[in-house]
Amino acid sequence: MKTYDAIVIGSGQAGTPLAKRLAMAGKKTAIFEKGLVGGTCINNGCTPTKAMIASAKLAYNAAKCDDMGIHIKGFTVDLPLIKKRKDGIVKTFHNGAQKGLEGTKGLDLIFGEAVFTGAKTISVKLTDGGTEEYTADLIFINTGAKTIIPNILGLNNIDYLTSTSILELETVPQHLLIIGASYIGMEFGQMFRRFGSEVTMLEASPRALPKEDEDVSEEIVNILQGEGITFYADAKASLLGKKTNGEIEAELLIAGKKKHITCSHILIATGRKPQTEALQLQKAGVTLDEKGYVKVNQKLETNIKGIYALGDVKPGPAFTHVAYNDYTIVHRNIVAGANLSIKDRLIPYCMFTDPPLGRVGITEAEAQKLNINYKVAKLPMEHVARAIEVGETRGFMKAIVNADTKKILGVAILGQEGGEIMSVMQMAMMGGITYDEIRFMMFAHPIYSESLNNLFMKLES
């Protein structure tokens, strides 16, 4: 049995910096990784998808640049080269993360799969062979999540794609059927439509992105349909045939009615689930919820003192930046003696369609449920000077404000630089800046954030 002060399971966006910081603080630390250092974000999430989305945007711009006075007689999409560029970026990020761990004094990077054998004991099946036993007073679980594979008749008989395997394609699909119109599904749908695929998307809910306001989800669907994507809500795949001569027969149920289509590839984008099954957390006495997520308190500690869970393996929004913020809270509490918690923290997020969606705070629907006296400010991007100048006027800015205090409660920016504009609003919300202060604030001209003046001019003082 090897003894450490701290053990980190998983080298994602919380585990990697946490392990380094704990070691730098003088704690003898081990970090276990069963796959690639860097977790989902670096290896098959944010980094590779956003690299490929950048290529897809160039294809889109090339196709519509005549309106801007630039004439391109023809262009082709070189998916192998796009993949090569993506792989190079991923390799750089991955290598940097691994070297950072390996170069930290007092930190041991161990490749293998961890299984709990007791409250503070872990058995690791080493990647290069053999098994070793470990123990520590402090244990941090950062094992992330993986794709949920739905129960669809015939699915196991075809070579379906996930958000990981689709990144390895070197040939553009002729017709991509996406099961699940999630944030992930929408990003991939638009990307491959721009690469030249016919794309059909299925959403089981009555409308897309049900957690967003209806006008936001409706506008996003309109944008995707405007690029030639076929979208069905209240829809699911009920039967999938074997791939024959490059085609898959798919039986769909759309509002209860059968429809048959053929496609060349199927992407499963029906959500993700926590990677907790293999950990055997019941042997440690750690409590899970009904979906398999590790239950934690507001300081990210489980029901077992000294065992923590960070990132997607615990309940709540599954975003890279949430995992990283989890690390900062746990690190400061343990090393610096702070008393921080996740209570009431403001969680922003972005969907990287083009234009992107930047969101923070509550939606209009949530404001209604909370019975808040609120107002809505809304400004179409076609009224934003910068958007007009760059030739991208799809989407809108929307803000929910408290009518009594004039504080900003929530923002949805669906437009170019949506995430950047949203971040400006996030800081205003955290700083208690009112909407009328932003309304008369002096911004540099001409930038997107300048139109926040105009957004809040929609509201009476």
Buried (B, 14 or more C-beta within 10 A) or exposed (E): EBEBBBBBBBBBBBBBBBBBBBBBBEBBBBBBBBBBBBBBBBBBBBBBBEBBBBBBBEBBBBEEBEEEEEEEEEEEBBBEEBBEBBBEBBEEBBEEBBEBBEEBEBBBBBBBBBBBBEBBBBBBEEEEEEEBEBBBBBBBBBBBBBBEEBEBEBBEEBEBBBBBBBBEBEEBBBBBBBBBBBBBBBBBBBBBBBBEBBBBBBBBBEBBBEEBBBBBBBBBBEBBEEBEBBBBBBBBBBBBBEBEEEBBBBBBBEEEEEEEBBBBBBBBBBBBBBBBEEBBBEBBEBEBEEEBBBEBEEBBBBEBEBBBBBBBBBBEEBBBBBBBBBBBBBBBBBBEEBEBEBEEEEBBBBBBBBBBBBBBBBBBBBBEEEEBEBBBBBBBBEBBBBBEEBEBBBBBBBBBBBEEEBBBBBBBBBBBBBBBBBBBBBEBBEEEBBBBEBBEBEBEEBBBBBBBBBBBBBBEE
